[in-house]
């Protein structure tokens, strides 16, 4: 097994991640039942997991993980212990599995249900569905780089239990501070300062996203970075 200074790749037998059934851990052996990478935590990461319950990869860790899984988030909002035995139905976005105080397993299933679920959660959690593009024509949702095929898959079908207004426009219910509000959903695409939607690096991809947004019932607009 090849060892890299800050993490040890541990690719086990692939298994489908059934989020509603709990984390993919064999209760008899305690081993993770899908492809994953074990990351050794820095002192700052240990403090983050203990104080905030979140986990952020270092730039070097993120760069290395993305070589295998391009959609790997930089930050995970949820850290679940390896002994977690409940369902994951209430977990927002992707999670990591804490194996010990200073070792965390990052699941590596690029085409897993979890990856798609995480992107859709980042997109449709509010009435303003936001994408950010970089100068290479890549798109980020919720601060996470999303491979374009996965992004199209996320826009291919509307969220579960979708509602529409009298004009067929998508409605999203936001939950804030114990109350909820339902309103028309808008897709906002932020381009870098000085970029134009007709630039070759964006045009084709924006047309594909716009077509899916129209089909879903999303109104959409474009902004240069920093102009809102």
N, C-alpha and C positions, 0 to 999 in steps of 0.2 A: 504494500500500500504506500503510495507516494504521500509524503508529509510536506505540507507547506507551512511556513512559520506560524501563521495565526489561525489556521483551521485545518481540520482533518477531513477529507472527503469520505463519506460513508454512504455508498450507494447500495441500498438493499433491494430486495425484490420489489418491483413496482406494484402498487395497489391503488385502486380507485379511492379517492378521499370522499367518504360519505359524511359530509359535515354534520348532518342532523343526527348521526350516530355516535358522535364523539371524535376524539383525536385518534389517528391511526397507530395505536400502540397495542402490541400483544400483551394482554393482561397477565399471561402466564410467565412470559420471559422478560417483559419490560422493554422489549426492542421495538423500534419504530418500523412499521410495516410498509414503508414507501421510500422512494429515493429522497435523500436528505443530505445536508452538509452540517457537520458539527463545527461551531465557531467557538473559539476560546475568547472569553471576554476580557477587555481591558478594565482597569480600575474604574474608569469613568462609566463604562457600560454596566458594570456591576452596580454602581451607585444609581444609575438611571433605572434599572430593573427594580431595585428595591424601593426607590423613592417615588417613581412615577408609574411603574408597572408597564413601561414601554421598552422597546429595544431599537436602537439606531445603529446601523452598520457604520464602521469607519470607511473613509473613501477607498482604501485599499481592499477591504473586505468586500465592499459593494462591487467594485470593479471586477474582482475575481469571480464572484458569484454570478454576475451578469454575463460572464463569458459562457456559462453553462445554461443559465436561465435569464434571458434578456429582460423579462418583466419583473424580476425580483425587486420588491420595494426596498427603499433605503431605510425606512422607518416602519416598525410594526407597532400597532396600537395595543396589542394584547400579547401577554406572555402567559402561557398555560403550563403548569407543572406536569411532568411526565406521569404523575399519579392522577391527573384529572380524569374523572370517570362520569362526567355529565355530558349532555348533548352540547353541540356548538351552535345551536340555532340562534342564540342571542349574541354571538360574537360578531362585531362589526369589522369588516375587512379581513385581512390575513392575520394569522397568528403564528407565533413561534413556540417551540416546546422547550422548557427549561429542564435540562437533564441534571444539573447540579447548580451550585452557587455561581460558578464561572464557566459553564458550558451550556450552549443553546443550540438546538437543532432547527435549521431553516429548511422547510420542505421545498423540494426542487421540482415538483411536477408542473412543467411549463403549461401543459394543456389540461390541467386538472380543473375540476369544478371550482376549486377554491380560487384559482387565479381569475377565472371569469367572474365569479361572485364578488371578488375584491374590487375589480374594475367597475362592475355595475354598481356596487355600493358607493364607491367614490364619485361616480357620475350622478346618480339619481337620489342622493340623500337630501338635496335641496331643490328649490324651484329654479335656481340658476345652475344649469348643468355646464360646468366649466372645463374647457380644454386649454392647455397652453402648448404652443409649438416652439421649438428651438430653430436655430438657423439651418439645421440639417433636414428640416421637415419631419422631425419626430414629435410625438405628442405625449404630453404628461396629463394624468388625471389624479387629482389629490396629491400631487408632488411625486408621483410614481411614473416612470417611463413605461409606456404601454406599446408593445409591438403592434404594428398596424393591423395585421390579421386578427389579433385578439380584440383590438378596438372596434373593428367592423363587426365582429361577432357580438360584442356587447351592445351595439346599436341595432342589431338585426331584429331583436324582439323587444317590446316595451316591458317595463317592470311588472312584476306580478300584481294582480288586482288593480290594474290601471283603470283610471277613470278619465273621461273626456268631457269637454264642455260642448255646448250646442254647435260649435263650429268644427268639432272633431279634434280640437287641440288637447294635448296631453296635460293632465292635472297631476300635481304632486303635493302630498300632504307633508308639511314640515312639522316636526315636534320640537318645541323649544320651551324650556323652563316650565314644564308641566302642562303646557297648552299646545294645541295644534292649529295649523292654518293651511287651507288648501287653496292653491292658485295655479295659474297657467305656467307651464315649464318653458324656459328659454334655454337654448344652447348658445353659450358664449365661447368663441374661440379667440384666444389672445395670441397675436402674432408678435414677433420681436419688433422693436422700434425700427421704423423705416421699411419694414417688409410689406409687400402687397399680396393679396390673395391670388393675383394673376402670375406671380413669380413661379417659375417652372418647378421649384422644389415643393411648392404647396398646391398648385392648381388642381392636379389630378386627384390628390388625396382629399382636398376640401370638397370637390364635387361629389366624391363617393360618400363622404360623411354627410353632406347636405342632402343627398338623395335619401339616405336612411333616416335622417332626422325628419324630412318631409313625410316619409311613409309612416313614421312613428307618431307624428303629430306635434313635433317640436318646432317652435319658431326659432330662428337662429340669426346671429349677427357676428360680425368680426370687429375686433379692436386691435390696434397696435398696442404693444406692451406699455403700460403706464397711463393709457388714456381711457378713462372710465367715466 
